[in-house]
């Protein structure tokens, strides 16, 4: 099963999940002493929550970014925050290093987080050890995002793959997310309109 959070998306064949926390949203939370408060969370904090949850559940995640510099920052942050040395698969990664990263991620000998640039993660990868996909920033072409997400959703996948797309409300990212959704709707109308004709 393929599940999306954030603004919704698809589970399996077309069901939509809603209600996930979006960055910038105010949420109730309890501290370790049980004191409740309402806080506004940002993208990095939501990312940290997702990583904490997956590490607690002993799951594995692919973290997608379109920017090499952001990938480097994510790797550094994950190391500092969680003491996890996540590898970063990007366009400059040698074939030998890429194969070693993939093998380690798949056979569970490498860290449970693999940071992947959208360009490098678009084709030719089979990363079914992942049960979580996190798009840290959005790409204007929904097909590129879908191809990257599909790295975890391949033949042989036996578990639900949850996909999280992080978007900061009130920013250019939110406008990009809206454009992406419009493109997806248009593509669906074109493809859907062509079915059964002829």
Secondary structure, 3 states (H helix, E strand, C coil): CEEECCCCCCECCCECCCCCCCCCCEEEEECCCCCEEEEECCHHHHHHHHHHHHHHCCCCEEEEECCHHHHHHHHHHHHHHHCCCCEEECCCCCHHHHHHHHHHHHCCCCCCEEEEECCCCCCCCCCCCCCEEEECCCCCCHHHHHHHHCCCCCCCCCCCEEEEECCCCCCHHHHHHHHHHHHHHHHHHHHHHHCCCC
